[in-house]
Amino acid sequence: MIVRLEEWASEDLIDGFAFYQKCEPGAGYYFLDRIQPEIMELAVTGGVHRKRHGYHFCASKRFPHGFYYKVQDDIVKVYAVLDCRLDPRTIRNILRTR
């Protein structure tokens, strides 16, 4: 399958980068270097994860983030890469707008 990041998910990655970079210089680059291959693994595992709020959900192995995606034909569309420490109502509201 092909993995495609929707615009919102790309913005979420930028937000994650900024958060980690603010915590410690260089940590934002580490975040991107580690999380992008995890997202690309959805090319193989896409569709096997349970659903949350109407999206398949896959938790990151290294960060407290999760990937919310849908499978359409042979394309895994990633709609959000969100910090799982957010209030569940906030996550639900974010996903409703995507």
C-alpha positions as CSV (number, residue, x, y, z in Angstrom):
1,M,0.0,0.0,0.0
2,I,1.0,3.6,-0.4
3,V,1.1,5.9,2.7
4,R,0.0,9.5,2.2
5,L,0.1,12.2,4.8
6,E,-2.8,14.5,4.6
7,E,-2.0,18.2,5.2
8,W,-3.3,18.1,8.8
9,A,-0.9,15.2,9.7
10,S,2.0,17.1,8.2
11,E,1.1,20.1,10.4
12,D,0.9,17.8,13.4
13,L,4.5,16.6,12.7
14,I,5.6,20.2,12.5
15,D,4.0,20.9,15.9
16,G,5.6,17.8,17.3
17,F,9.0,18.9,16.0
18,A,8.6,22.4,17.5
19,F,7.5,20.9,20.9
20,Y,10.5,18.6,21.1
21,Q,12.9,21.2,19.7
22,K,11.8,23.6,22.4
23,C,12.4,20.9,25.1
24,E,15.9,20.3,23.9
25,P,17.8,21.5,20.9
26,G,18.1,18.6,18.4
27,A,15.2,16.6,19.9
28,G,12.8,17.8,17.2
29,Y,15.0,16.2,14.5
30,Y,15.2,13.0,16.5
31,F,11.4,13.0,16.7
32,L,11.1,13.3,12.9
33,D,13.8,10.8,12.2
34,R,12.2,8.2,14.4
35,I,8.5,8.8,13.8
36,Q,8.5,9.0,10.0
37,P,9.6,5.4,9.5
38,E,6.9,4.3,12.0
39,I,4.3,6.0,9.8
40,M,5.7,4.4,6.7
41,E,5.3,1.0,8.3
42,L,1.5,1.5,7.8
43,A,2.2,0.6,4.1
44,V,2.4,-3.0,5.5
45,T,0.2,-2.9,8.6
46,G,-2.4,-0.4,7.5
47,G,-5.9,-1.6,8.3
48,V,-5.1,-4.0,11.0
49,H,-5.4,-1.5,13.9
50,R,-8.5,-1.0,15.9
51,K,-10.6,2.0,15.3
52,R,-11.0,5.1,17.5
53,H,-13.4,7.9,16.6
54,G,-13.9,6.5,13.1
55,Y,-10.2,6.2,12.2
56,H,-7.8,3.3,12.6
57,F,-5.4,4.1,15.4
58,C,-1.7,3.0,15.7
59,A,0.4,4.1,18.6
60,S,4.0,5.2,18.1
61,K,6.6,2.9,19.6
62,R,8.9,5.6,20.8
63,F,6.8,8.7,21.5
64,P,3.4,9.3,23.2
65,H,1.8,9.9,19.8
66,G,-0.6,8.0,17.7
67,F,-1.5,7.9,14.1
68,Y,-5.1,8.2,13.0
69,Y,-5.7,6.9,9.4
70,K,-8.1,5.4,7.0
71,V,-7.5,2.9,4.2
72,Q,-9.0,3.6,0.8
73,D,-8.3,1.2,-1.9
74,D,-4.5,0.7,-1.7
75,I,-3.8,4.0,0.0
76,V,-3.3,4.6,3.7
77,K,-4.3,8.2,4.4
78,V,-2.9,9.5,7.6
79,Y,-5.1,12.3,8.9
80,A,-3.5,13.0,12.3
81,V,-0.4,12.4,14.3
82,L,-1.5,13.5,17.8
83,D,0.0,13.5,21.2
84,C,-1.9,10.8,23.2
85,R,-1.5,12.9,26.4
86,L,-4.1,15.3,25.1
87,D,-7.5,15.1,26.7
88,P,-9.6,12.5,24.9
89,R,-12.3,15.1,24.2
90,T,-9.7,17.3,22.6
91,I,-8.6,14.5,20.3
92,R,-12.2,13.6,19.4
93,N,-12.8,17.3,18.5
94,I,-9.7,17.5,16.4
95,L,-10.6,14.4,14.5
96,R,-14.2,15.6,13.9
97,T,-12.8,18.6,11.9
98,R,-10.6,16.4,9.7
